[in-house]
Amino acid sequence: MIYLDNNATTPADPRVVDTMIPFFYENPGNAASRNHPYGWVAEEAVDYAREQIANLIHVDPKEIIFTSGATEADNLAIKGVFEMYSRKGNHIITCTTEHKAVLDACKKVEKMGGEVTYLDVKGDGLIDLDELKAAITDKTVLVSIMYANNETGLIQPMKEIGEICEEKGVLFMSDATQAVGKIDVNPKELGIHLMAFTSHKMYGPKGVGALFVNRKNPRVKVTAQMDGGGHERGMRSGTLNVPGIVGFGKAAEIAMKEMKQDAERLSKLRDKLEQTLLANLEECEVNGNPAHRMPHVSNISFKHVEGEGLMMTFNQNIALSSGSACTSASLEPSYVLVAMGVGDELAHSSLRFSLGRFTKEEDIDYAIEAVTKGVNHMRDLSPIWEMYKEGVDLSSVEWSEH
Ligand SMILES: *Cc1c(COP(=O)(O)O)cnc(C)c1O
């Protein structure tokens, strides 16, 4: 089985798992227990992990709030800012290609009486900075734009967005889940005030994540979304997931040392995969601006081939994602690709390849062969492909409803 779905989740690094194990057995303490050594050991381990994670993103450890993952961190940032800054205004700006954790938190904000502007993206997947500027009003409290997109790997112009927010005096939040631990992310340099990320997309365990909350110039606060013991400076109650946090910390430490070399190796493999597929197969397109992309991601549309069907041709051997999302009733084309103007049909024809630390060159060679074969096979069976090859203008064909 070849795993090319690292944007969905990464396997834990064995070095991470090794550091976690003692915190299930010898050191099972609650980090909030102040009156015995079990508690002290746990607290110390959490403090250490907080430092490892803060170092990775160049912030103060006090600015890290632990959560159960990026979904919770996104919710805490968006709803928490909306509630905390309600006297200043009720308007939030985000964009249409965000992760559902951001979009659905924004929908909830609308139900709570807020107003949300959803910026469109251009054909290359990036937002238009002039549109962002024009959207900011004196009621705007937050701009939330993701760092790197999970489906395409596209990196938004963070520095420019940060400058606009600074100039207009609004808070800037970013879901950086797909970027942290893969490329150098420096929220302070970019003017990001709140930033969500998660352990299980950077070779750590699932169920633990963090929200960076800027503490000085400006001092940012969010309203807690959970009531309880007042952990995490009152912003996130709940007993800390000590083994998870220890693993997250170790994952951050490893990333800090190795992400540069990982990225270099993976970008070469990704380029090999992409270039060979494009050379082997006609009518393929890479989705998104290749100059603004994460090094390990490639999203390709194979014209006149249905992505889910293509995956079936090698389903038993390669794990990856298609540009179709399963809803209860039907297969929907990816809203991210559709927002980029890719079109329903090409969105359904796309595959997302996301490589990771444990991807080997043989895996890529295997994937190239399997995808090439699969696409050719699907096209051989396709009357639409045959018509296309015969030069029929498919847009002029009137399809019957049967
Ligand atoms: C995976 C992902 C999330 C959700 O993270 P969890 O830790 O699984 O809740 C949020 N945003 C982006 C961009 C993601 O890729």
The ligand as an ORCA input file, in Angstrom:
! r2SCAN-3c Opt
* xyz 0 1
  C      -6.847     18.861      8.665
  C      -7.193     20.280      8.627
  C      -7.987     20.856      9.632
  C      -8.582     20.032     10.751
  O      -7.615     19.612     11.665
  P      -8.001     18.584     12.823
  O      -6.823     18.588     13.726
  O      -8.190     17.271     12.137
  O      -9.228     19.063     13.478
  C      -8.237     22.204      9.574
  N      -7.749     22.961      8.577
  C      -6.993     22.456      7.601
  C      -6.479     23.339      6.521
  C      -6.700     21.095      7.581
  O      -5.967     20.600      6.589
*
